């Protein structure tokens, strides 16, 4: 087969100054693209839009999908009003991501959710979030390290027997951390496969689904330096090859 194609969800960036203040740009961080290429696949950025017809066509072009990081998810999506510590939201991106996730699941595409994408998986499946880590009943570690994206700063315990444990071949991992929210309630369709030592959930998996993994940390920022973490993207690409073959693509 030709190289598998991995879609990457995008966001919108609004120019704050310069020649075109207020100008909107569709974008994704380069590390996502680099991680897909390094894993032997072709990245395809999926533009943020609201046309279900267009998104269905886009998903015909890919063999797997990464839901990328970004803004907070609007809390009404999980039945809450905005807390004072909620940060920036983007309702247009919520519409795009939730629709794209539903369509990807319909096709049983391999899914990897990262940071916001991981939280999206949880909320789309019926779960909820802590709008800020300070709202947890117990104290948390520092989960927004604020520097050095390729520097792991805390540990994660991985559930024995989980898909993630099988991919990584280990049950503990040092990870980076750039989030102020966390998963609160986990729906029945998901299992927890990783936790920080302060019990913050760091990884989830879709049950009864060919390949569906979400991680709170940013493996795309670590994979070039830490080959163990690159295994996450290699596993996604391998699942994409299987999807491609099962669906009789040329």
C-alpha positions in Angstrom: 0.0 0.0 0.0 1.0 3.6 -0.3 1.9 5.4 2.9 -1.1 5.8 5.3 -2.5 9.2 5.7 -3.2 10.6 9.2 -5.6 13.5 9.5 -4.9 16.2 12.1 -7.6 18.5 13.4 -6.9 22.2 13.3 -7.7 25.3 15.1 -8.1 29.0 14.3 -5.5 31.6 15.2 -6.5 35.3 15.3 -3.8 37.9 14.5 -3.5 40.3 17.5 -1.6 42.9 15.6 0.6 43.4 12.6 -0.9 44.3 9.2 -4.1 42.4 9.6 -5.3 42.6 13.2 -8.3 40.3 13.7 -7.3 38.2 10.7 -8.1 34.5 11.2 -5.7 31.7 10.2 -6.3 27.9 10.2 -3.3 26.2 11.9 -1.8 23.3 13.7 1.5 23.2 15.6 4.3 21.8 13.5 5.2 19.1 16.1 2.0 17.1 15.2 3.1 17.1 11.5 6.6 16.2 12.4 5.5 13.3 14.6 3.3 11.8 11.8 6.1 12.1 9.2 8.6 10.5 11.6 6.2 7.6 12.1 6.1 6.9 8.4 2.8 8.4 7.4 1.5 11.4 5.5 0.0 14.2 7.6 -3.2 15.9 6.3 -4.5 18.9 8.2 -8.3 19.0 8.3 -9.5 22.6 8.1 -11.8 23.8 10.9 -15.2 24.2 9.3 -18.9 23.3 9.9 -19.8 21.4 6.7 -20.6 17.8 7.5 -20.5 17.0 3.8 -17.0 18.4 3.5 -15.8 16.7 6.7 -17.1 13.3 5.5 -15.1 13.8 2.2 -12.0 14.7 4.2 -12.3 11.6 6.3 -12.4 9.5 3.2 -8.9 10.6 2.5 -7.4 9.5 5.8 -6.6 6.2 7.6 -6.5 7.6 11.1 -6.9 10.9 12.9 -5.3 13.0 15.6 -7.4 15.4 17.6 -4.9 18.1 18.6 -4.6 20.4 21.6 -5.9 23.9 22.1 -8.6 25.9 23.9 -10.8 24.8 26.8 -14.0 23.0 25.8 -17.1 25.1 26.6 -18.4 23.7 29.9 -22.0 23.6 28.8 -20.9 20.6 26.7 -20.8 18.7 30.0 -23.6 20.4 31.8 -21.8 23.1 33.7 -21.7 26.9 33.9 -18.3 28.6 33.3 -16.1 28.8 36.5 -14.0 31.9 37.1 -10.9 29.9 36.4 -12.1 28.7 33.0 -9.7 29.9 30.2 -10.3 30.7 26.6 -13.0 28.8 24.7 -13.8 28.6 20.9 -17.4 27.5 20.3 -16.7 27.2 16.6 -13.9 24.8 17.2 -16.1 22.8 19.6 -18.7 22.5 16.8 -16.0 21.3 14.4 -14.3 18.9 16.8 -17.4 17.2 18.2 -18.8 16.7 14.7 -15.5 15.4 13.4 -15.2 13.0 16.3 -18.7 11.6 15.7 -17.9 11.1 12.0 -14.5 9.5 12.7 -16.1 7.1 15.1 -18.8 6.2 12.7 -16.1 5.1 10.3 -14.2 3.4 13.1 -11.1 5.4 12.2 -8.1 5.0 14.5 -8.2 7.9 16.9 -5.5 9.6 19.0 -6.6 12.5 21.2 -3.9 14.8 22.6 -4.5 17.3 25.4 -7.7 19.1 24.3 -8.3 16.2 21.9 -8.2 13.8 24.9 -10.6 15.9 26.9 -12.8 16.1 23.8 -13.0 12.3 23.7 -14.1 12.2 27.3 -16.7 14.9 26.9 -18.0 13.5 23.6 -18.5 10.1 25.2 -20.5 11.7 28.1 -17.9 12.5 30.7 -16.9 15.7 32.4 -13.9 17.9 33.3 -12.5 19.8 36.2 -12.6 23.3 34.8 -9.4 23.9 36.7 -7.2 21.6 38.7 -7.6 23.7 41.8 -11.2 22.4 41.9 -10.2 18.8 42.6 -10.8 17.7 46.2 -7.2 16.7 46.6 -4.0 18.8 45.8 -2.4 18.3 42.5 1.2 18.5 41.2 2.2 21.3 38.9 0.6 20.3 35.6 1.4 23.4 33.6 5.2 23.4 33.5 5.4 26.5 31.4 8.7 25.8 29.7 10.7 23.3 27.8 8.1 21.3 25.8 10.5 18.4 25.3 11.3 18.1 29.0 9.4 15.4 31.0 8.5 16.9 34.4 6.4 14.2 36.2 5.6 10.5 36.2 2.6 8.6 34.9 1.6 5.1 36.0 0.2 3.1 33.2 -2.5 0.5 33.7 -1.2 -3.1 33.3 -2.8 -4.8 30.3 -4.0 -1.6 28.7 -3.4 -0.9 25.1 -1.0 1.9 26.0 1.0 -0.4 28.3 1.3 -2.9 25.4 2.4 -0.1 23.0 5.0 1.3 25.3 6.1 -1.9 26.8 6.2 -0.4 30.3 4.0 0.7 33.2 5.6 4.0 34.1 6.5 6.9 32.0 7.9 10.4 32.5 5.8 13.0 30.6 5.6 16.7 29.9 2.6 18.7 31.2 0.8 21.7 29.8 -2.8 21.7 31.1 -4.9 23.4 33.8 -7.9 21.1 33.5 -8.4 17.4 34.0 -10.9 14.6 33.4 -13.5 14.4 36.3 -16.1 11.8 35.4 -15.2 9.0 33.0 -18.0 7.5 31.0 -18.7 3.8 30.7 -17.4 3.7 27.1 -13.9 4.7 28.2 -11.3 3.1 30.5 -8.5 4.9 32.4 -5.1 3.6 31.3 -2.8 6.2 32.9 -2.7 8.4 36.0 -0.2 10.9 37.4 1.0 10.1 41.0 -1.4 12.7 42.3 -4.2 10.6 40.7 -4.9 13.1 37.8 -6.0 11.0 34.8 -3.5 11.2 32.1 -4.6 8.5 29.5 -7.9 6.9 28.4 -8.9 4.3 25.9 -12.1 3.6 24.0 -13.6 0.2 24.9 -14.8 -2.1 22.1 -13.2 0.0 19.5 -10.3 -0.9 17.1 -8.0 1.9 18.2 -8.9 4.9 20.3 -6.4 6.4 22.8 -6.3 9.8 24.5 -3.4 11.3 26.4 -3.4 14.5 28.5 0.3 15.1 27.9 2.0 16.1 24.6 3.8 13.1 23.0 4.3 15.1 19.7 6.7 17.4 21.6 8.6 14.5 23.1 8.8 11.8 20.3 11.8 13.2 18.5 13.9 12.9 21.7 12.3 9.9 23.4 11.8 6.9 21.1 9.7 5.1 23.6 7.1 7.9 23.2 7.3 7.7 19.4 5.8 4.3 19.8 2.4 6.0 20.3 2.5 7.5 16.8 4.0 4.3 15.3 1.0 2.4 16.8 -1.5 4.9 15.3 0.1 4.5 11.9 0.1 0.7 12.1 -3.6 0.9 13.1 -4.1 3.2 10.0 -2.5 0.5 7.8 -4.9 -2.1 9.2 -7.8 0.2 8.6 -6.7 0.9 5.1 -6.5 -2.8 4.3 -9.8 -3.7 5.9 -11.6 -1.0 4.0 -10.2 -2.0 0.6 -8.6 1.3 -0.2 -6.4 1.3 -3.3 
